Amino acid sequence: MIDLNRVFYGIDTHLTDQQMLAGTALQLVGGFAYDDLEESRLGLLNYVGTTLGGRPGAARRGEPRLRLAEYLQAQWIRMPGGA
């Protein structure tokens, strides 16, 4: 048995721009994503001797995870009637 506690939060934001370049549309997207996950597990002792208990035990593991990612994407967009 475990007592699980989990907290998650984050943000993802980006900016999109489209320009004409050499008669073709070029779309640029740039941004960043950030998220944080904190997870802790408290172990419970299922029994002591022959008696069932469910008493608090030692912390089994904590799993913090932090992610920060930047990105930039470019896309050529073929316009109708183009070559």
N, C-alpha and C positions, 0 to 999 in steps of 0.2 A: 504494500500500500504506500502511496505517496500523497503529499500535500503539495500541489502544483500552483505556482503563482507566475503569471505571465503578463508582461506589459509591452505593448508595441505602439510605436508612433513614427510618423515620417512625413516627408513632403517631396513632391516631384514638380518642378516648375521648368517651363521652357519658353523660348521666344522663336517665332516663325517669321521669316521674311521671304518675299519673292521678288526677284528682279529680272529684267530682260538682259541677256548677255548674248551677243552675236546672233540676234534674232530668235533666241530660244529662252524659254523661261527657266530660271534657276531658283530652286527653293532651298533655303538654308534653315535648319532647325538646330538650336543650341540650348543646352540647359544643364540642370544638375538634379540628382536625386539623393535624398538622405533618409535613412531609416535606422531605427534602433530597436532591438528586441532584447529584453531582459527576462530571463527565465530562471526560476529557482525551484528546486525540488527538495522537500524535506522528507526524509525517510521515516516511516512508521514501523515500529516493531510489532509484527503480527501476533507474536506470542512470547511469553516469558515462561520457560519451563514447559508445562502442559496447559497453562492458562492463556486463553486468547486475550489479547490486550488492545492493540491499536494505540499503544503509547507513543509519544513523540520520540524519535531517534535522532541520529546524526544527519546533518545535511548531506545528501548524496552527491549533488552537483549543481553548480550554477553555470548558466550558459549565456553570457553577454555576447551580443553580436551588433556591431556598428558597421554601417555601409555608407560610403559616400562615393558617388559616381558622377563624373562629368561626361557629357557627350556632345558631339557635333556631327550633323548629318547633312549632306548635300545631295540634291536630286535634280537631274535635268528633266524638264517636262516638255515633251514634244507637243507643239501646238497644232491644232487642226489645219490641214492644208500645207503642213511643212514637208520637207523632203525626207 
